[in-house]
């Protein structure tokens, strides 16, 4: 039912609109206007009500894509300021809202080929805007080297590598990384998750757990990570999650 669809998607519609306008009040105003215009107001027969998530986001994006239609602030998220409007929207729809390419193209009203170009532009913009120092907590040298190559390909810098819990805590104090990549089981039998817990007491940074033991995160820990990658991993998957984690951190 339409009521259930809107109730389920309302937080995500607000998140999208707030990120695109750079302001909570302005974003919520766009969502309210979209609901008033396309849902609550009687519609002609040729304009059926939305029946799925893609249709709702299409209606909202059509309003956001018209500059000046509703008031916006000048507090645009710094990581998005240097991107074109369509690049910001395409990147957020795919990386944060997790729409596939076909659905994102439908929402934006562009072809698959154009979406590829737009996402490439967005990736280049993000590389500059999100560049940061990264702490890699990993005891296997080859995996640490792979991760180093991945983060450097995104424009980031490996500030340090730590093979144990204690070394990770020390490196975090010294370097104050903007992102932390964490393995669970470390060289001396210590835990990367324990290192995360201690580091969070004196430094806040997004953490991505990259592990061969994802089942260890299903025990209901109080500080379970929001971002998880299983080993063996694909470089493209790691790149996507890194950008998503950094963007989410800058959106808070």
Residue pairs with C-beta under 8 A, 6 or more apart in sequence:
2 39
2 49
2 50
2 51
5 50
5 51
5 52
5 53
5 56
6 35
6 39
6 56
9 53
9 56
9 57
10 31
12 53
12 97
13 31
13 34
13 56
13 57
13 60
14 27
14 28
14 31
15 96
15 97
16 27
16 57
16 60
16 61
16 92
16 93
16 96
16 97
17 26
17 27
17 28
17 30
17 31
17 60
17 64
18 24
18 26
18 27
18 28
19 27
19 77
19 80
19 88
19 92
19 96
19 251
20 27
20 64
20 85
20 88
20 89
20 92
21 27
21 30
21 64
21 72
21 73
21 76
22 72
22 73
22 74
22 75
22 76
22 77
22 80
23 72
23 73
23 75
25 73
26 70
26 71
26 72
26 73
29 70
29 71
30 60
30 63
30 64
30 70
31 60
33 63
33 70
34 59
34 60
34 63
37 63
38 47
38 49
38 50
38 59
39 49
39 50
43 49
50 56
50 58
50 59
54 99
54 103
54 106
54 107
57 93
57 97
57 99
57 107
58 106
58 107
58 109
61 89
61 93
61 107
61 108
62 109
63 69
63 70
64 85
64 89
65 85
65 86
65 89
65 108
67 85
77 250
77 251
78 129
78 250
79 126
79 129
79 130
79 246
79 247
79 250
80 88
80 125
80 129
81 129
82 125
82 128
82 129
83 91
83 121
83 122
83 125
83 126
84 121
86 108
86 110
86 118
87 118
87 119
87 121
87 122
87 125
88 122
89 108
90 104
90 108
90 115
90 118
90 119
90 122
91 119
91 122
91 123
91 126
91 247
92 247
93 99
93 103
93 104
93 107
93 108
94 100
94 101
94 104
94 119
95 240
95 243
95 244
95 247
96 244
96 247
96 248
99 107
101 112
101 115
101 116
102 112
104 115
105 111
105 112
105 114
105 115
108 115
108 118
110 118
123 243
126 243
126 247
127 154
127 155
128 155
130 154
130 155
130 156
130 243
130 246
130 247
130 250
131 154
131 155
131 156
131 157
132 156
132 157
132 177
132 178
132 179
132 246
133 156
133 157
133 158
133 159
133 175
133 176
133 177
133 178
133 179
134 151
134 156
134 157
134 158
134 159
134 177
134 178
134 179
134 180
134 181
135 159
135 160
135 161
135 162
135 168
135 171
135 172
135 175
135 177
135 179
135 180
135 181
135 205
136 144
136 147
136 148
136 151
136 158
136 160
136 161
136 162
136 181
137 161
137 162
137 163
137 168
137 180
137 181
137 182
137 183
137 186
137 192
137 195
138 144
138 147
138 161
138 162
138 163
138 181
138 183
138 210
139 163
139 164
139 183
139 185
139 186
139 187
140 183
143 183
143 210
143 231
144 161
146 235
147 158
147 181
147 210
147 238
148 158
148 161
150 235
150 238
150 239
150 242
151 157
151 158
151 179
151 181
151 242
152 158
153 239
154 239
154 242
154 243
156 179
156 242
159 171
159 175
159 177
160 171
160 174
160 175
160 177
161 171
162 168
162 170
162 171
162 195
163 186
163 187
163 188
164 186
164 187
164 188
164 190
165 186
165 188
165 190
165 191
165 192
165 194
165 195
165 198
166 190
168 182
168 186
168 192
168 195
168 199
169 195
169 198
169 199
171 177
172 180
172 195
172 199
172 202
172 203
173 202
173 203
176 203
176 205
177 203
177 205
178 205
178 206
178 246
179 205
179 206
179 207
179 208
179 242
179 245
179 246
180 196
180 199
180 205
180 206
180 207
180 208
181 207
181 208
181 210
182 192
182 193
182 195
182 196
182 207
182 208
182 209
182 210
182 211
182 225
183 192
183 209
183 210
183 211
184 191
184 192
184 193
184 209
184 211
184 213
184 216
184 217
185 191
185 192
185 211
185 212
185 213
186 192
186 195
192 209
192 211
193 209
193 216
193 217
193 221
193 223
196 207
196 223
196 225
197 223
199 205
200 223
205 249
206 226
206 227
206 245
206 246
206 248
206 249
207 225
207 227
207 245
208 225
208 227
208 228
208 229
208 241
208 242
208 245
209 217
209 225
209 227
209 228
209 229
210 229
210 230
210 231
210 233
210 238
211 217
211 228
211 229
211 230
211 231
212 230
212 231
214 228
214 230
217 224
217 225
217 228
226 245
226 248
227 241
227 244
227 245
229 237
229 238
229 241
